[in-house]
Amino acid sequence: MKLHKQCKVELAASKDATRQAITEPFLSIENGKGTLVSTNGHSMAIVPVEIEPEDCQGYVSAAALIAARKQAKRASELQIGLNGCAKLFDGSTMPRDGEAGNSTFPNWKQVLPGEISDSAYTVEIAFDAKLLWELAQAMGTQGVRLVARAGNDGAIKVFPIKSSVGGITCANIDAKGLLMPVRVK
């Protein structure tokens, strides 16, 4: 499997050890095409990958991805063989499934709202995720509510939220923010 080394799919996996089936990314192979999927139950990363004929569907441990990324120091993509074990570029091997063990990855396609494509949505909002994260921290929260008007090229209003999901805290519920949209080319 080949994956751009900036795609850290494992960061979207669950950190909750009791949810073993989603603690590691999963390589899905369908019709000769590979997709690396990772979820924590609240968000999901779906990244197309280039697969080799010997690669097979199954879990890919975060440890294997990190090790492959370290070996790809100067390359733009990491390369890892995924058959019975994870075979790194230098020929070394390591366990492939990590914490997930013999779990069954959830049916990730079941939660997709149809095919994810531009034509499937009526409103498109583009923003810089790093700026949103910094703005959320500036407002004293980890969770935000975004408000944007369809067809409006103006700023996106950002409000803090309190949520039981992931233990999101909020220092000041009355804080407000604005996020300037990003031009989509």
KAPE-V590704 format. One record per pair of residues at least 6 apart in sequence whose C-alpha atoms are under 7 Angstrom apart, sorted by the first residue. I is the first residue (numbers start at 1). J is the second residue. D is the distance in whole Angstrom. If there is no record, write none. Layout:
{{I,J,D} {I,J,D}}
This chain:
{{1,49,7} {1,50,6} {1,51,4} {1,52,6} {1,55,7} {1,79,6} {1,80,5} {1,81,6} {1,82,7} {2,49,6} {2,50,5} {2,51,6} {2,77,6} {2,78,6} {2,79,5} {2,80,7} {3,49,6} {3,50,7} {3,77,5} {3,78,5} {3,79,7} {4,76,6} {4,77,4} {4,78,6} {5,69,6} {5,76,6} {5,77,5} {5,78,5} {9,25,7} {9,38,6} {9,45,6} {10,24,6} {10,25,6} {10,38,6} {10,62,5} {12,38,6} {12,39,5} {12,40,6} {12,43,7} {12,44,6} {12,45,6} {13,22,6} {13,23,5} {13,24,6} {13,25,6} {13,38,5} {13,39,5} {13,40,5} {14,22,6} {14,23,5} {14,39,6} {14,40,4} {15,23,6} {17,23,7} {20,99,7} {20,100,5} {20,103,7} {21,100,5} {21,103,5} {21,104,6} {21,105,5} {22,39,6} {22,40,6} {22,100,7} {22,105,6} {23,99,6} {23,100,6} {24,38,7} {24,59,6} {24,60,6} {24,61,5} {24,62,6} {24,99,7} {24,100,6} {25,36,7} {25,37,5} {25,38,4} {25,59,6} {25,60,6} {25,61,7} {26,36,6} {26,37,5} {26,38,6} {26,58,6} {26,59,4} {26,60,6} {27,34,7} {27,35,6} {27,36,5} {27,37,6} {27,57,5} {27,58,5} {27,59,6} {27,60,7} {28,34,6} {28,35,5} {28,36,6} {28,57,5} {28,58,7} {29,35,6} {29,57,6} {33,51,7} {34,48,6} {34,49,5} {34,50,6} {34,51,6} {35,46,7} {35,47,6} {35,48,4} {35,49,5} {36,46,6} {36,47,5} {36,48,6} {36,49,7} {37,45,6} {37,46,5} {37,47,6} {38,44,6} {38,45,5} {38,46,7} {39,45,6} {54,83,6} {55,81,6} {55,82,5} {55,83,5} {56,82,6} {56,83,5} {59,96,7} {59,97,5} {60,96,5} {60,97,5} {61,96,6} {61,97,5} {61,98,5} {64,86,7} {64,94,7} {64,96,7} {68,78,6} {68,79,6} {68,80,6} {68,88,6} {69,78,5} {72,78,5} {79,88,7} {79,89,6} {80,86,6} {80,87,6} {80,88,5} {80,89,6} {81,87,5} {81,88,6} {85,93,7} {85,94,6} {85,95,5} {85,96,5} {86,93,5} {86,94,5} {86,95,6} {86,96,5} {87,93,4} {87,94,7} {123,150,6} {126,181,6} {126,182,5} {127,181,5} {127,182,5} {128,182,7} {132,179,7} {135,177,7} {136,142,6} {136,143,7} {136,144,7} {139,175,6} {139,176,7} {140,170,6} {140,171,5} {140,172,6} {141,160,6} {141,169,6} {141,170,4} {141,171,6} {142,168,6} {142,169,6} {143,160,6} {143,161,6} {143,168,6} {144,158,6} {144,159,5} {144,160,5} {144,161,5} {145,158,6} {145,159,5} {145,160,6} {145,161,6} {146,156,7} {146,157,6} {146,158,5} {146,159,7} {147,156,6} {147,157,5} {147,158,6} {148,156,5} {148,157,6} {155,178,6} {155,179,6} {155,180,5} {155,181,6} {156,178,6} {156,179,5} {156,180,6} {156,181,7} {157,177,6} {157,178,5} {157,179,6} {158,176,6} {158,177,5} {158,178,6} {159,175,7} {159,176,5} {159,177,6} {160,170,7} {160,173,6} {160,175,7} {161,170,7} {161,173,7} {162,168,6} {162,169,6} {162,170,6}}
